[in-house]
Amino acid sequence: MRIRPIHYMVFIALLFFASCNSPTTNSNYTQKSIQEYADAVNPISENQSSEEYSNRLLIKNGSIRFRTEDWTQSKETITHHLKTFGGSIVHENIDTYDYSVNVYLDCKVPSDNFDEFLNLLEKDLGKPESKSIRVEDVTKYYRDTEARIQNKKELEIRYRELLKQAKTIAEILEIESKLNEIRFEIEQYEQLLKNYDAQISYSQLSINLFQETKRDFQFAKRIFRSISNGWDNFLWFLIGLVELWPFLIAIAIFILFYRKKRSKAKD
C-alpha cells in the first residue's frame, strides 16, 4: 500500500507528541518538584498586608527641653521618675559655657508609661520650652513580617521533605543551597521582629536641660588671661621677626649704603 504524504505527516506528529510525554530524568523531575513546592507557598496578598488590627503596634519617641534654675536638681528628679517607671538614662552629655550649661539626656522608658512620665516631668520641671513627640504605627509591617516568616518556614519544611527524595549528589546540593537561602531569610526577618519589639516596648526620649549661669565679670581672672595672652603675642612677634631675617639684613645693608653715600656727598 502506498503511504500518502498526509499519512506520513500524521505519523511524524504522533512521534513528536510521544517524545514530549516521555518520562524525564531525575534531575528534571527534581527541578519540577522544586518549582511546584515553591509555588505552593502563596505570597502575601495586598488585602492581607493591609488588614486592620484591633491592637495597634506603635513606636513612640520624642524630645523635650526645659529651662531650669538648678540642672543637678532637675536631673535628680528625672532619674527618680525613670526608676519609678522602669526606665534609664542611656547617654548623657554636659556642655558648660561662660554663662550657661546645657545637659542632654537620652532616656528609654517603657512605652506603656511614656505619657505618664512626660506628664510628671512637666508637673515637676515646669512648662517645657519645646516639645516634640513622634508616633509611628508599625502594625502592618510587623504582621507582614510575621506572615513572611511563617511562609518561609512552610517552604523550608517542603524542601526538607524533597531532600529526602533526592537521588543524586547534584539534587542534594541544589536543595541544600535553597534551604540555606531560606534559613538566612528567616533569620533576617526574625531579627527585624526583635528590633520592632525593642522599639515598641521602650520609647526613646531626649531631654535637654538649659540653665543660665550668673554673669560674674571675674576681674582678676580676666587680668591674668590678658597678661598671658599679651606674653603669648609678644613671643609670636619675636618668632615673626626671626622669620623675616633676610628682609631685616637687606634693610640694614640698604641703610648703611645710603648713609655712606650721603656722607661722601657732604665731603
C-alpha positions as a printed Julia matrix, in Angstrom:
267×3 Matrix{Float64}:
  0.0     0.0    0.0
  1.29    3.42  -0.88
  1.85    5.83   2.04
  0.36    9.16   1.23
  2.04   12.4    2.34
 -0.78   13.17   4.76
 -0.29    9.81   6.49
  3.43   10.47   6.79
  2.8    13.87   8.44
  0.37   12.34  10.95
  2.92    9.65  11.81
  5.66   12.28  12.48
  3.28   14.3   14.65
  2.42   11.25  16.77
  6.11   10.53  17.31
  6.71   14.16  18.4
  3.92   14.15  20.97
  5.02   10.77  22.29
  8.55   12.04  22.83
  7.21   15.12  24.66
  5.19   12.93  27.03
  8.03   10.5   27.81
  9.42   10.37  31.41
 12.16   12.9   32.2
 15.38   12.34  34.05
 15.65   12.53  37.79
 17.28   15.96  37.56
 14.35   17.39  35.57
 11.93   15.77  37.99
 13.68   17.36  40.9
 13.68   20.8   39.25
  9.96   20.48  38.51
  9.22   19.37  42.07
 11.19   22.28  43.5
  9.17   24.7   41.44
  5.9    23.06  42.47
  6.84   23.28  46.15
  7.93   26.89  45.82
  4.67   27.81  44.1
  2.69   26.05  46.82
  3.52   28.88  49.26
  1.44   31.84  48.17
  2.9    35.33  48.55
  1.3    37.75  50.95
 -1.7    39.33  49.33
 -2.34   43.05  49.41
 -5.58   42.51  51.32
 -3.75   40.51  53.97
 -0.99   43.12  54.44
 -3.47   46.0   54.67
 -5.76   44.25  57.16
 -6.78   46.33  60.16
 -5.86   45.02  63.57
 -7.54   45.95  66.8
 -4.29   46.13  68.78
 -2.03   48.69  67.17
  1.74   48.38  67.44
  3.24   51.83  67.97
  6.78   53.18  68.19
  6.76   56.37  70.22
  9.78   58.68  70.52
 10.23   62.32  71.42
 12.37   65.21  72.61
 11.72   67.9   75.23
 13.62   70.95  76.52
 13.35   72.59  79.93
 14.82   75.82  81.31
 15.9    75.24  84.9
 17.46   77.13  87.79
 19.4    74.08  89.04
 20.2    71.44  86.47
 21.59   68.99  89.06
 18.29   69.02  90.97
 16.32   68.66  87.74
 18.46   65.7   86.71
 17.83   64.03  90.08
 14.08   64.48  89.55
 14.3    62.89  86.1
 16.38   59.99  87.4
 13.88   59.37  90.21
 10.92   59.22  87.83
 12.83   56.96  85.44
 13.49   54.45  88.21
  9.84   54.61  89.23
  8.68   53.66  85.73
 11.46   51.18  84.96
 13.38   53.46  82.62
 17.01   54.57  82.5
 19.46   57.09  81.05
 21.37   55.5   78.17
 23.54   58.51  77.25
 24.47   61.77  78.97
 26.32   64.86  77.74
 27.02   68.17  79.53
 28.19   71.34  77.74
 29.42   74.14  80.01
 29.86   77.68  78.69
 30.71   81.01  80.33
 27.1    81.93  81.01
 25.11   78.71  80.54
 25.02   74.94  80.99
 23.33   72.51  78.6
 22.6    68.97  79.77
 21.49   66.34  77.26
 19.96   63.09  78.49
 18.93   60.24  76.19
 16.41   58.13  78.09
 14.41   54.98  77.45
 11.03   54.49  79.12
  8.55   51.59  78.93
  6.07   52.65  76.25
  3.07   51.98  78.49
  4.38   54.6   80.95
  5.67   57.11  78.4
  2.76   59.57  78.58
  2.56   59.45  82.37
  6.32   60.01  82.6
  6.03   63.1   80.37
  3.18   64.49  82.47
  5.22   64.12  85.66
  8.19   65.89  84.1
  6.06   68.85  83.06
  4.48   68.92  86.51
  7.82   68.96  88.38
 10.06   70.86  85.95
  7.5    73.32  84.6
  6.32   74.12  81.11
  8.84   72.97  78.51
 10.39   75.45  76.1
  9.95   72.94  73.29
  8.42   69.5   72.89
  8.19   67.05  70.0
  6.54   63.61  70.1
  6.63   61.22  67.14
  4.37   58.17  66.88
  4.85   55.54  64.14
  2.31   52.79  63.53
  4.24   49.65  62.51
  1.35   47.19  62.83
  1.2    46.47  59.1
  4.96   45.95  58.75
  5.08   43.77  61.87
  2.22   41.5   60.74
  3.65   41.28  57.23
  6.99   40.17  58.66
  5.29   37.55  60.82
  3.45   36.2   57.77
  6.64   36.09  55.72
  8.4    34.11  58.44
  5.52   31.63  58.53
  5.57   31.26  54.75
  9.33   30.74  54.71
  9.1    28.1   57.42
  6.44   26.21  55.49
  8.61   26.37  52.4
 11.56   25.12  54.43
  9.53   22.07  55.53
  8.63   21.28  51.93
 12.25   21.48  50.82
 13.31   19.16  53.64
 10.71   16.66  52.51
 12.03   16.98  48.99
 15.6    16.49  50.23
 14.64   13.03  51.49
 13.57   12.11  47.94
 16.75   13.36  46.25
 18.62   10.66  44.29
 21.83   12.3   43.13
 24.54   14.5   44.66
 23.56   17.34  42.32
 19.97   17.22  43.54
 21.08   17.18  47.19
 23.41   20.14  46.71
 20.76   22.13  44.86
 18.13   21.59  47.56
 20.57   22.31  50.4
 21.55   25.56  48.71
 17.88   26.57  48.63
 17.48   25.59  52.28
 20.42   27.8   53.27
 18.88   30.75  51.43
 15.53   30.22  53.14
 17.13   29.86  56.59
 19.1    33.11  56.03
 15.92   34.97  55.07
 14.07   33.6   58.12
 16.86   34.81  60.45
 16.77   38.26  58.86
 13.01   38.56  59.34
 13.28   37.31  62.93
 15.96   39.92  63.68
 13.68   42.58  62.22
 10.9    41.48  64.58
 13.3    41.67  67.54
 14.17   45.24  66.58
 10.48   46.11  66.33
  9.83   44.5   69.73
 12.59   46.55  71.36
 11.32   49.83  69.89
  7.68   49.05  70.68
  8.41   48.04  74.28
 10.61   51.04  75.12
 10.2    54.62  73.95
 13.16   56.93  73.44
 13.07   60.45  74.92
 15.8    63.08  74.53
 15.74   65.61  77.39
 17.6    68.93  77.26
 18.09   70.92  80.46
 19.21   74.54  79.98
 20.49   76.64  82.87
 21.66   80.22  82.56
 24.58   80.82  84.96
 25.4    84.03  86.88
 27.22   86.63  84.81
 30.23   87.43  87.03
 32.72   89.87  85.49
 35.63   87.97  87.07
 38.1    90.9   87.01
 41.13   89.01  88.41
 40.61   86.11  86.0
 40.36   88.46  83.04
 43.55   90.35  84.09
 45.5    87.12  84.36
 44.16   85.96  80.99
 45.13   89.29  79.38
 48.69   89.09  80.76
 49.01   85.54  79.49
 47.65   86.47  76.08
 49.97   89.53  75.89
 53.03   87.41  76.62
 51.98   84.85  74.01
 51.52   87.63  71.44
 54.99   89.03  72.24
 56.55   85.62  71.7
 54.75   85.25  68.39
 56.05   88.71  67.42
 59.64   87.61  68.09
 59.08   84.45  66.07
 57.77   86.62  63.22
 60.89   88.81  63.32
 63.14   85.78  63.18
 61.27   84.5   60.13
 61.86   87.91  58.43
 65.64   87.92  58.99
 66.55   88.07  55.25
 64.49   91.24  54.84
 65.95   92.77  58.01
 69.5    92.16  56.75
 68.6    93.65  53.39
 67.14   96.75  55.06
 70.23   97.13  57.3
 72.57   96.9   54.28
 70.48   99.48  52.41
 70.59  101.92  55.37
 74.38  101.55  55.69
 74.88  102.06  51.96
 72.6   105.11  51.99
 74.41  106.71  54.93
 77.83  106.04  53.41
 76.77  107.58  50.11
 75.29  110.57  51.84
 78.43  111.18  53.89
 80.55  111.11  50.72
 78.24  113.65  49.13
 78.76  116.04  52.04
 82.52  115.73  51.78
